[in-house]
Amino acid sequence: MAKKKQNPTASKPATADSSDAPMTLKELLGADVIRKLKAQADELKAEEAAVRERKRQEEEEKRKAEQKRLDNDFEYLLNNSSADWKKYK
């Protein structure tokens, strides 16, 4: 059988100047990059909120238009009205 080659990068010894805790992404990236990413995230959230609001308004307008159409439909009003005419005397 063939011998397996060892990966030399896997057995790297730890450097003396690195601390015990691993570096975080915030530490690796510059402050300006983090600021840009946060601004971009805020923009995306605002756009998503605007899309949700626009969609909600469109649904509200559709519902109002349908209700207005049904209010003008005599058959619908007759079928959905109360059959107790005594209370309107």
Secondary structure as UniProt FT lines:
FT   TURN            8..11
FT   TURN            16..17
FT   HELIX           25..28
FT   HELIX           31..71
FT   HELIX           74..80
FT   HELIX           86..88
//
